[in-house]
Amino acid sequence: MASTFLLMHKAQQGAFRVEGDRLIDGNRTVFIRGAMYFQPHAFHQYFWEELDLAKLREDFRTMRDQGFNAVAIQVNWGSFMPIVDQNRSTKRLSDENEKKLIELLTEAQTNGLYTILWFGISRIPEGVEAKPYEEYVDAGGVKHAPFSGYLLYDYPGMVEEETFVWKCFVEFHERIARITRRFEKIIYDPLDWQHLNMNTWSWDDPLNLKAWRSFLQDQATDLGYWNRRWGESNSAWEDVLFPVDSWVADTVGRIHTSHYHGLPILPYTAKKWNDFNEWHNMVYQKVAEQITGAIRRGNPRAIIGQRVDIWRYGYHREETWGVGSVDIYFGGDYPAGPEEADDASKVVMRSLDALRSRAKYQKPVMFWETGIPVKQLYPNEGPEALEARRAAYLKTLDRACLDEGLAGWCWWVWRDYYLDENSKDWGLVTEEDQPKPAMSTMLELEQPPT
């Protein structure tokens, strides 16, 4: 009995886990120094379809030797569940991409790299209504097949309706967690801005409006009450719309057939925005709880993170922060201009101050994601000066995360890629696999305390 207890205790002690405000692996504290991994032609919606595993093996060895201990990988719904048939209530999984994922995680483990699995909707299953994209030739000259992605119609209204599409989306998270649970060094990242904010292009989607109107009717069935509260004159519930701001006016409001075309912008101090915020928080709490619940069913030991965001007009949405058994906050951000770019600690503290002052639940914080587009921020400087800027941002980022007791950081991106010309301004390695001068900074960083 005693030996069994010791074995169980040793196994638990050796697990990658969260303790207090730290990531722990065995008996040591883990400080993440990671980067998003793309290949020049395998990025975002094309990552799994274009992934070269031989190149990946070489790249992971290089990242390890450069001083990285973690890699972030995008896991797209449509890449792993390529078809959803709503009429027959069936779906198809991709055995090929699941095998690629296992090979990728095996290679990361071999090289001692932790993996952040970033769940995304940049590719959406065939059969699910989403924005279609035509055939595309990337900046490196490679042709990619058409796909649907990014803008998922009727989201989050489908959550309230519990549609088959939503059930498939939740099941996708559980499936990924289940097939990856034998790997210890994983952090799941299923709750970013795509999951936790309604896109302004979706303001007119039928299920979204239905969910909004049902929420209002649950509080007061008298439409006159809402008309008086908002100063509106809706004659029927079918006339009730979401509030409009400049973002709505510049997106769905530009469509002549949209209900929002020509509507005035409503100040954020208006009561209708307060009511919207209450509804928005409520529905995304459900999203967080159902997605994290699915991952825990697939992998009970999962470490799950959440991108902490604010609403686009500065409204701090702490009601959604840390719900659904979230273990760690991702507080990443980018410099708003040259002043912040000159010292990454300003970017770190902007997110960290909000978390420390407003979050209901205290959890470890990792600064994921961040980076610096030096050519955009310093257009008049030469190559040597630009690399010095990139190196300085990386160095001050690392120092700030260490000083503030964060669990680490993850850079966008390790290598430049061929989405467009701007995508060659973010990496620490060129698309031709040449380390940029700023990469030398990685070898100069201090060893974090253990």
N, C-alpha and C positions, 0 to 999 in steps of 0.2 A: 504493500500500500504506500509506504513512504517513498519507494523508488518511483512509483507511478506519479505521485504528486510532484516529485522533483523534475521528472521528464515533462510534465504538463507545464510547470512553472518555467522551465528553461525554454520551452517552445513559445510560451507567451512572451517571455522576456526578449526573445530573439526576433519578434515580429516588428515590422515597420508599422508605426502607430503614432497617434497624437497623445501627448501627455502635457497637460497644462497649456502653455503657450508655445510648445516646442514640438517639432517632428523628431521622433526617436527611432533609431534602428539598432536593435540590440541594446547595448549599454551606452550608445553615443548619440549626441545631438546631431541632427542632419541640418546643414545649411545648403540650400539648393542654389546652384549656379547653372542655370539651364538656358536653352534656346529653342525656339520653334524650328522644326525641321521640315523643309520642303526640298524638292529637287528642282532644277531649272525649269523642267516642263511638267513636273508633278507637284501641283500646288492647289490649295483650296478644293474646288469641286472636282479637280482632275487627279488628286493625290493618289488614291488607291488604283485608279484606272491606268495611270502612267508610271507607277512606282517601279523602279529598277532595284531589285533586292541586292544584286551584286554591288551596285554603287552604294547602297545603304550600308552594307557591311563595312566597306572601306570608310565611309563617312563617320560612322559611329566610333571606329577606332581613332580617327582623327580628332573628333570632338573630345574623346577621353584624354588624348594626349595633349590637347590644348588647355585642359583644366576644367572642362565642363563635367558635371556629374548628373545632369538631367537633360532630357529631351522632351519637347512637347509635340504631340502628334494629333492631327485633326482626324476625327472619326465621324464621317458623314452618314446620316440616316440612309440616303438613297444608295450609297455605296455598299451597305451591308444588308439592306432590304430593298432591292431594286424595283420590285413590283408590289403594289397593293391594289387588289381588286375589291372595290367597295361593294359592287353588286353581288359578288359571290362570298364576300367576307373571307377572302383568302389573301395570303401574301407569300412572297418568295424571298428566301435568304440567299446570300452569295457565299457559297462554300469557298470559292477562290479567294475572295478578299478576307474571309475569316482565317484562312490558312496563311495569307500574307501577314495578317495582324499577329498571329502566333509566332511566325518567323521573326518579325520585327521585334517583338517583346523578348524573344529568346536572344537575339543579337544584343539588345540593350542590356539584358541581364548579364550576358557574357562579358560585356565591357564595363560592368559596374555602374550603368546609367539608370537612374530613376526615370520613370516615364509619366508624363502628364497626358492623360487622354482627354482631349478637348472635343466634346460632342458638338456637332454642328448640323445645320440645315442648308449648307451651300449646295448640296445635291439632295434632291427630294425624290422619293420613289415614283416611277411611272404609275399613273392611275390616281395620283393625288393632285388636286388643283394647286398649282403654284406658277410663279412667273417663268415663262419659257425663254430660253436663251438659244440663239442660232449657233450654227457651226462657227468656230472661231479659230483664227490663226494667231498664235501668241507672238510676243515680241522677238522670240528666237526662231520664228518661221515654222513651228510645228502646228499642224492642224488638229483641232480637238472636235469631237462630235458634239452635237447639240445636247442640252440637258435642261432640266427644270430645277430651280433652286432659289435660295435666299428668302424670297417673299412667299410665305405659306399662307394661302387664303383661308379665311374664317378662323384664324388663330388670334386670340385665345377663346373665341366663342365655342369652338369645338370641345374645349375642356368642360364647359358647363353642360353641353349636350351629350357628352361622353360618346362621341362618334366612334365608328370603327377606325377611322384614321388616327384619332387620338390614342385609342387603345394600342394600335400598332406602333405609334411613336414611343409610348411608354414601354412596350414590350421590347423595342429595339435597345433601350437602355439596359433592361434586365438581361437581354441576350449577350450584349457586349461584356457586362460584368460577369456573367456566368462562364463564358469561354476564356476569360482572362484571370479568373480568381486564383489559379495556381501560381501566378506570378506575384511575388511579395512587394516589389518596389514600384507600385502604381499609385498615383493620385488621380482620382476621377474629377473631371471638370465639366459637369453637365449643365451648369446654370449661368450662362453668360447673357449679354444684352439681347441676343436673339431669342432666348427662352423667356426672358423676364420683362420684356417691353412690347407693347403693341405697336406695330409699324404704322406710320401715318397713312401709308397707301391702303391700309386695311380698315380705315375709318368707316367705309361704306359697305363692308362685307356683311351679308345678311345675318350670319350666326353671331357676329360680334354685336350688332345692333340688337338682336334678340336677347342676348345675355345682359346687355346694358339696361334695356327696358324692363326685363324681368327683375333685375336687381332693384330698380326704382319702385316697381309695383309691389315688391315684397315689403317695402317700407311704407308706401302710401299709394293706395289704388286710385285715389282721386287725381286725375291729370291736372285739374285746376290748381292743386297744391303746388305742383312742380312749375306750372306756368307762372304763378305768383312769386314763387321762390326765385326763379331765374329771370323774370321779366319777359317771358315769351308768350306766344299765343297759339300754341299747338292745338289743332282741333281734334286730333286723334293720336293714339299712342304710336301709330305708324309714322307720325311726323317727328317724333322725338329723335334728335341726333346727338352725337358727341359734341363737346365744346370744340371750338376752332381756335388755333393759334397760327403763327406765321408758318410753322412747319406743315400744318395741315393745308393751309392756303397754297403753299408752294408745291404740294404733292398731289393728293387726291383732289384738292380744290381746283386744280388746273384742268381737270377733265370736265368738259362741257356737260356731259350726261350725269355727272356726280351730283348728289344731293347737296354737296358742300360748295359747289361752284358759285362764286360771288358772295358767299356769306361773310359777314364782318368778323374780324378777329376779336376774341373775347379776352379781356384782361385776366391774368392769372389770379388776381385777387377775387374774382367772381365766385359766387357760391357753386356754380355749376362745375367749376374746376375742382372745388373741394369734394363734391359728390363723385366726380370722376376718379379722383385720387383714392377715395375709399373703395370704390368698385375695383379699380386697377390693382390695388394692393391685395384685395381679397382673392381675386382670381389667380394672381400669381403666387400667392401662398399655396393655393391648391396645386399649381404647376410644380412648385418646389417640393411639396410633400409627396406627390405622386411619383415624380422622377427619382427623388432620392430613395423613396420606398422601393421602387423597382430595382435600383442598383443594389440595395441591401438584400433584396431577395436573391439576386444573382451572386452577390459576394458579401456575406455578412461582415467580413473584416474590412470592407472598403473604407478608404479615406476619401471623403467627398468634399470638394471645394465649391465656392460660389463667388462669382464676380460681383463685388459690391458696386452698385451704380447709384447715381442720382437721376431723377427725371430731367429731361432736357432743359427745363427752366430753373434748375437749381433746387428742386424739391427733394429732400433727402427721404428715401423710401425705406427707413429702418424697419418698418413693419414686415418687410420681406427679407430682411437680413438674417441669415442663420437659421431659418425655419427648415423643417424637414430633415432633421438630423445632420445638418451640414457640420463638418469638422473643422474647416479652415476657410478663412477669407482670402480671396484674391483681390488685392487692392491696386491693381495696375493702372497706369495712366501714361500719357505722353506730354512732353513739354508744350505749353500753350504758345510759346514764342522764344526768341533768343535768350531772354533773361532767365527763364527756367531751364533752357537747354544748357546754359553755362554751368549749372549746378543741379544735378539730378535730385539732390536732397529736397529741393523745393517741390518737386513733383511728388516725391515719396510722402512728404509731410502733408501735402494737400489732401491726399486720400487718408493718410493715417490719422490726422486730426479729426476728420469726420467720423472715422470708425471709433476712435477712443472716446469721443464726446457723445456719440449718438447710438451706437450699437447696443442692443439689449443683452446680447450674449457675447461674452469675452471668448475669443478663439485665436489660435495662431494666425498670423498674417504672412502671406507671401506676395511679393510685388510682381505679379504676373497679369498683364503683359506690359512691356515698355520697350522703348527704343528711340532712335533719333534719326530723322531724315536730314542730314547735314546740308545737302545740296539745296534743299528747299528753304531751310532756315538761314543759311549763310550763302546766298547766291553769288556774292562778289568775291568769295575767297577761293584760293587755289587748292589743288589736291592735298598738299602737305598740311595746310592749315585745317582743312576739313577733317582729315584723319585725326589731327590733334584734338579737334572738337569732339569727335566720336569717342576717342580714348578717354577724354576727360569726363564725359557723361557716364561712361561705363565705370570708371574708377570711383566717381562720387556716388553713383548708384550703389555699388557694392559697399562702400563705406557707410552710407546712410542706413542701409538695411542691417548691417552688423551693429552699428551704434544703437539703433532703435529696437534691437532684439527680434527682428523679423525672421521668418523661417527661410528666407532666401529671395531670389528673383529669377525671372525668366525673360529672355530677350527676344524681341521681334526684329529680325529672324536671323538664324545662323548664316544662311546663304542667300544671296540675291536670287531672284527668280524672274521668269519671263512673262508675268501677267501684263505688265506695261513698263514704260521707261522708269516710272517712279518706283517700281518694285526693285530696282537696282540701287536704291539709295538707303536701304535699311539693314543689309546684312553685314556680318563681320568677315565674310568670305564672298568672293565674286562668283558670278555664275560659271566662270571658267575654273572654279575650284582654287583660286589663289587667295590666301589669307590677306586681308587688308592690313595696313600697318597698325591699326588700332588693336588688332588681335594680340599683339605682343603684351598689351596691358593685362590680359588674362593670367599670364605667367608671373606678373608682379603683384597680384592680389595676395593679401595676407591669408594665412591659414585661419579659418574660423575656429572659435573655441569648441571643444568637444565635451 
